Amino acid sequence: MTRSSDVREFEVAVADRLRTRDLVLFAIAVAALVAAPWMMIGAGSDPVSYRDASGFEKETPAWMGVPILLAPLLGWSGIKAYHLLRRPAAAIVGPDGIRLYPEGLHGLYMRMTVPVVDLPWGEVEQVVLWRLRRKLLWLFPAWESHVGVEKTTEWYEVSQREPTERQRQSREVRPNGSPVRLGSMLKSRSVRLSPRAAVQIAEAAARFAPRVKVVDERYHGRSELIEPNPSRSTTVD
């Protein structure tokens, strides 16, 4: 996981923010924790029979079923909250360039120590906020915000320099979940990151590399420049 020591002098560390779905998860976990004593009292202490891993029949008080059922929810929520409060850097932006750190385990806010992107500003064409299409529980379509980097030497495809007009206007996504209208290499140089964190990257980029734009490509037909807050971004000479 990224450490505070990974951030050098004058660099800006950007951590991910609380996601809406996790806010709901935390609310459910807190409600379950508050209700647990009443649930255990309601379950009672009557013995309940069950078979252990060896196949032997055993008995346990009925109330023991409550903590067993709640343990996965509380454990998963607790791990998420721990890493969220630690605020590991998902991006580090500085005078020498930009580094992006991938998630250690999907959805837990932890970040790996080795960056998936480590580029000087001279090789960065632009930073892109975009959406990856995924499936929740392998069934339900969902979108995740990602931030990636396009290089100055970037080709649209391995053997295609620029996209065709049809590809630029396409609403389709590739098998890996990235939009067809964006470059095929963008996903390999991207990490999961919230739109609010992308604004922080824009503010830092405005200080260290005013030439590099940060653009919002989340929605088809709405390519927008992410403007830094003037009061928080001053150009470094």
N, C-alpha and C positions, 0 to 999 in steps of 0.2 A: 504494500500500500504506500501511496505517496506520503512523504513526511515533510514537516516544516523545513528541514534541512535541505530539501530539494530546491527550495526557492532561493535564488541568488539575490544579491543586492540590486535594488531598483526594479526587480521583477514583480509582477502582479499575479497572485494566485487566485483562481476562480473555482469555487466549489459549487456543486449542484444544489438546487433548492428543493424544498419539500414538494412532492408531486401530489396532485389532487386525489388520486386514487389511494395514496398512502395516508393522506389526512383522514380519509374515510376509514381506512384500516385501523389507524391509531384510535379513532373515536370508538370503533367497535371493540377494540381490545380493552380500552379503559372501561367501557360499559360492562364488558364481560367480567373484568377484574372486580368491579364494584359489586356486581350481582352475584359473584361466586359464593360468598358466605351464605346467602339466602338459597341459592341453588343446592348447596351441600346440605343445608338444614332440611330443605324440602325432599332431598333424596333419601334422607334417613340413614340409620346405621344398621338396617337389616342386612344379613349376610347374602351375598350374591355369588353364585357358583360360576366359575369359568375354567377353561383349560389353558395351561401354560404352554410354552413352546415345546416342552417335552411330551405334551399330551396328557399330563396328569391333571386331575380335577382339583381345583382349589377354591377357597372362599375368601371374599373380601367385603368390607362394608360398602353399601351402595353409594355412599357419598364420595368414595374414592374415584368413581367414574367421572366426576365433574372435573377435577384437576387433570385427569388423563386426557379428557376431551379438549380442555382449554390450553394444554401445554403447547401444541403446535402453533396456535394462534398467538399466544403470548410470547413464545420463543422467537418466532419469525418477526413479530413487531418489535421486540426488544433489540434484536440484532440490527434491524433497520434503523431504529432510533439511535443506537450506539454510534453507528458509522455516520449518520446524519449530523449528530452533535460534534463528532470529531472533525467534520468538514474537510475530508481529504481533497487535495487539488485535482480537479478534472482537467484544467487547463492552466498553463503558466505562460504568461506573456511578458516579454521583456525587450530590452534594446537589441538583443541578438536574434530574436525570432520568437517562435511559438511552439509549445509542446502540448500535446493532447494525450491524456491518460485514459485507457479503457477501463470499464468496470471489471472488478475482480470476480464478482458473481452477480448475475443479472438481477437488478432490482434492489440490491442491498446497500447502495451508495458507497461501497468500498471501491478503491481504485488501485490498479497495478502500479508497480514501481517503474516499469519500463514503458516509455511513451510509444504510442502507435504512430505519432507524428512528432518529429523533431526537425524543424526546418528554419533556416535563416530567412529574414524578410525578403531577401533578394530572390528567393525561389517561390515565394507565395504570390499568387495572382489575386486571390480573394478568399475570404472566409465565408462559408455558407451555412446558414441555418436551414435545415430541411426536415422532412418527416419520413420515417421508415415505416412501412406497413408490416405489421406482424399479426399473429393470431393468438388471442388469449385462449389458453387451454386447448390449443390446436383447432379451435372451432370458430371463435368470434373475431372478426376483423377489428384491428385497433391500430392507432398511429402513435409513434414515439418521436419526439423531437431529438434531432441530432445536430451536432456542429462538426463540420468538416473543412478541409483545406483543399483548394484547387491550386496546382502548381503552375508556374509560368510556362512550363514545357508540356502541360497537360494536353492529351489527345482525348477526343470524345470516346473513341474505341481504340483498341490496339492497332487497327489498320485504317482508322478513319479520324482525320484531323478535326473536322467540324461536324456537328449534327446537321441533318437535313432539316428543312422547314417543317416537314411532317413530324420528325422526331422532337423538334422544339415545341410543337403544339400538342404532343401526345399526352394523354391522361393515364396511360398504362404504366405498370411497374414491372421491373425485372423479377426473375425468380428469387433474387436475394432481397426483394422488398424495396429497392431504390427506384425512384422515378426515371422513366426512360428519357425524359426531357433534360436530365442532368447527366454529367459525365459518368462513365461506367466505373472509374477508379475512385469516385468520391466516397463510396461506402467504406473502402479499405483505409481511408484517411479520416475517418469520422469517429466520434464517441457520442454516447448518449448524454445529452445536456439540455437544460431547460431554456426557453426563450429569454428569460430574465438573465440567465448567465451569459447568453449571447450578447446582451446589451453591455455587460461588464467587459467582455472581450472587445467590443467595438470601442468602448471608452479607452481601454488600454492601447489598442491598435492606433487610435488617433494620437496618442502621445508618442509612441515609439516608431510608427510607420504610417504616416498620414496618407501615403499612396495606396495602401491596402484597404479595400472596402470590405465591409461585413454586410452581406445581403441576406434577406429573408426570402427563401424559396419554398416555404412550406405549402403554399397554395397555388394551384395551377392558374396561370394568367395573372398572378399578383407578385411580381418580383419587386421587392421594396428594399431600399437602402436603410440599414439600421443606423440611425443617427445617435452619436454619443451625447451625453448630457454635457453641454458646454462648461458648466461649473465644475465638472469632475474630470475633464480631459484637457490637458495642456500639452502642447507639442514639446518634445525633448529635442534640443539642438544637437 
